[in-house]
Amino acid sequence: MQHLRSNNSDIYFGGIGYQKLNSFLSKNQFSIIFVLVDENTHEHCLPYFLGALETKVTIEIIEIESGEVNKTIETCAGVWNAMSELNGDRKSLMINLGGGVITDMGGFIASTFKRGIEFINVPTTLLSMVDASVGGKTGVDLGSLKNQVGVFNEGEMVIVDPYYLSTLPDEQLRSGYAEILKHALITSDKDWQLVKNIKEKTLEELEVIIIRSVHIKNDVVLEDALENGLRKTLNFGHTLGHAVESYFLAHPEKELLLHGEAIAIGMILATHLSKQLFDFPEEKLIDIKKEILSIYDPVDITEDDLNEIKQLLIHDKKNSFGNINFVLLSDIGKHLLDVEVREKQISAAFAFYRV
Ligand code: GLY
């Protein structure tokens, strides 16, 4: 499979993506092409990407600093200023070459510059390939609140090229793998068996799983682009995972936790909540914890940490009317949305994670 159609965009896998991009560029009269990169994708991905591009249109590279801490409105302002100084207009095109921060923020920058210019995502991390760059969620963090400001807007095209994974350190691959595990858990036992049996994660094995995972995500966003219902299943593990991630981001003295590492914790917690509330099968809960902890080292979360994490939960964007809402499972592939959970059940889930 080389192509998937999403609501308003095309997703291409591998080399065909560049052919499609080049013919898109020759059919459209763009005034300028901005390529948004960070220092890592500038060095490791941009030369390969530019080598595949065939166009006479002026290309301007805009570099921002990597990392979730830079996913801010201030960074956006810097990029909007650069685009203005480079005479960007409504016929400009933005190409986001990078991980989830670049594709989320670049999509937001493009969606709001001059009231919206066209953009294309070229994800270079596993996380952005299987999740961030597909489905049109764009935005930035506001202080410690993740993705608090943004818009839904799909770019014209997503090019998923596993080549870029060869430029990544192992921990980034592990981080992205959490979203693959999530897609499997919300879909079927068969998908869970498939993803948990891939231990070596060679690029060839990953490619098969990436395509399957993007397919799962795309099916969800095709049915519910604006997250009124089914799309909430993609938040499995994220309510607590985001709170854990925000907490660790706000405490640089603690260990650095990548997004996927936090979501991995969130999925163990959410599965335990699922067992407490909906009788999720115990043997599968144990299997999920074992598999996740075989990929992600356990993180020390103290009682003090837990108290602050619970406070952060109150601000989670997925909550409505002040309740803490969760996506839980009664079994692998069987979801329940908007579940209210009590504080002591959250504490019990953390206790299970810690042992
Ligand atoms: N990452 C969750 C979503 O795209 O809805």
Residues whose N, C-alpha, C, O or C-beta is under 5 A from the ligand:
A	BS01	LIG	D131 V134 G135 K137 R231 L234
